[in-house]
């Protein structure tokens, strides 16, 4: 894996772990500190935190497990998640339907810009592929078995 891919995985993973942990463990406080709209229940906020935290773990699994054949969430998948999440956030901000204080709007714009910047950096770095190592077809329905043992379940 290229060094720039490792750096991007680490940055993306750290952002997800931090945000996920804050939302998972301190949903009310996180929303309040950043001026975000309160929730009637923090069920969805904590579930979102758990999902974001899991994405962070999957990114670090990809980073640290590559040498042992373990794969997590690669940069291509992370990039799709980043653009979808930031895109939805920007749509809400631009729509003007968020009744939140200026502090909350600034916080959300900063989050959107950071996530989009990470996404663009991953796209510019060619994060969609790892080169030849991922170009070998995997075994799957309707696919011939690969002669490359990289993707086999054998030890």
Helices and strands as residue ranges (DSSP letters): H 3-25, H 27-33, H 43-65, G 66-68, H 75-95, H 102-124, G 131-134, G 149-151
